Amino acid sequence: MTDTLLATRGAGSMLIEAGYALAGVPLHVEYVDYTQPGPGLDHLRALNPLGQVPTLQRANGTVMTESAAILLQLAEAHPHAGLAPALGDSQRADFLRWLFFLVSAVYPTFTYGDEPQRWVLDEISARQLRRSTDQRRAEAWQQLERSLDPAPWLLGERFSLLDVYIGVMTRWRPRRAWFAERCPKLYAVALGVDARPELAEVWRRNFD
């Protein structure tokens, strides 16, 4: 039996697809459009009442949500894959710091900015929310760019799940051209992640 991922093409569930591919762990993927009513959304909400992806139904019947939780569990269950520094490793603290920076400072700007009309009542407020989250995201990306000196990855010579987040999230607004101009170090990381042969099928499924 394998774990089943409820996913949406091009969305944050790509992080989980990529993590499993890098770990060499089988994963069954069911694509759902979480914006459209129907059986797919009903199934998603039965597992995750918030109706969000990624939602993982594990082979043992339990359910996991939240990308960082799923990926940390994956990394710890499959240490051979080298997806995260182990407990006691000198780079563990930096890894955790930037992982939670990405999921708490950057990721929510998409949650609230991509569909601002879900969170505010009028069009003016929706436009303001889109602008403010775009600005906040740019500031966060630039902080990460200044704080690290990737060569070639965010943890230096060591590839990790942090780089997977960069590879996926730089595909979203403001997209790669902005990173090439404003955050060239992160842009270089993203191109390195794109080129990982283990991830070719993940990109094909999500961007065919």
LINSULSUL-V509399 format. One record per residue. N is the residue number from 1. RES is the residue in one letter. D_CENTER is the distance of its C-alpha to the mean C-alpha in whole Angstrom. Layout:
BEGIN
((N,RES,D_CENTER) (N,RES,D_CENTER))
END
This chain:
BEGIN
((1,M,25) (2,T,21) (3,D,18) (4,T,17) (5,L,14) (6,L,14) (7,A,12) (8,T,12) (9,R,12) (10,G,10) (11,A,8) (12,G,5) (13,S,7) (14,M,7) (15,L,4) (16,I,7) (17,E,10) (18,A,9) (19,G,10) (20,Y,13) (21,A,14) (22,L,14) (23,A,16) (24,G,18) (25,V,18) (26,P,19) (27,L,17) (28,H,18) (29,V,16) (30,E,17) (31,Y,16) (32,V,17) (33,D,17) (34,Y,17) (35,T,19) (36,Q,22) (37,P,24) (38,G,25) (39,P,25) (40,G,21) (41,L,21) (42,D,23) (43,H,22) (44,L,18) (45,R,20) (46,A,23) (47,L,20) (48,N,18) (49,P,20) (50,L,18) (51,G,17) (52,Q,13) (53,V,10) (54,P,9) (55,T,13) (56,L,14) (57,Q,18) (58,R,19) (59,A,22) (60,N,24) (61,G,23) (62,T,21) (63,V,18) (64,M,15) (65,T,12) (66,E,10) (67,S,7) (68,A,8) (69,A,11) (70,I,11) (71,L,10) (72,L,12) (73,Q,15) (74,L,14) (75,A,15) (76,E,18) (77,A,19) (78,H,19) (79,P,20) (80,H,21) (81,A,18) (82,G,18) (83,L,14) (84,A,15) (85,P,18) (86,A,21) (87,L,22) (88,G,25) (89,D,23) (90,S,24) (91,Q,21) (92,R,19) (93,A,20) (94,D,18) (95,F,15) (96,L,15) (97,R,15) (98,W,13) (99,L,10) (100,F,11) (101,F,12) (102,L,8) (103,V,8) (104,S,11) (105,A,13) (106,V,10) (107,Y,8) (108,P,11) (109,T,13) (110,F,11) (111,T,12) (112,Y,16) (113,G,16) (114,D,15) (115,E,18) (116,P,20) (117,Q,23) (118,R,21) (119,W,22) (120,V,25) (121,L,28) (122,D,30) (123,E,29) (124,I,29) (125,S,27) (126,A,24) (127,R,25) (128,Q,25) (129,L,22) (130,R,20) (131,R,22) (132,S,21) (133,T,17) (134,D,17) (135,Q,19) (136,R,18) (137,R,14) (138,A,17) (139,E,18) (140,A,15) (141,W,14) (142,Q,18) (143,Q,18) (144,L,16) (145,E,18) (146,R,21) (147,S,20) (148,L,19) (149,D,21) (150,P,19) (151,A,21) (152,P,19) (153,W,16) (154,L,15) (155,L,17) (156,G,20) (157,E,21) (158,R,19) (159,F,16) (160,S,13) (161,L,9) (162,L,9) (163,D,10) (164,V,7) (165,Y,5) (166,I,8) (167,G,9) (168,V,6) (169,M,6) (170,T,10) (171,R,10) (172,W,10) (173,R,13) (174,P,15) (175,R,14) (176,R,16) (177,A,19) (178,W,19) (179,F,17) (180,A,20) (181,E,22) (182,R,21) (183,C,18) (184,P,20) (185,K,18) (186,L,15) (187,Y,16) (188,A,17) (189,V,15) (190,A,13) (191,L,16) (192,G,16) (193,V,13) (194,D,14) (195,A,17) (196,R,16) (197,P,19) (198,E,17) (199,L,14) (200,A,16) (201,E,17) (202,V,13) (203,W,13) (204,R,17) (205,R,16) (206,N,13) (207,F,15) (208,D,19))
END
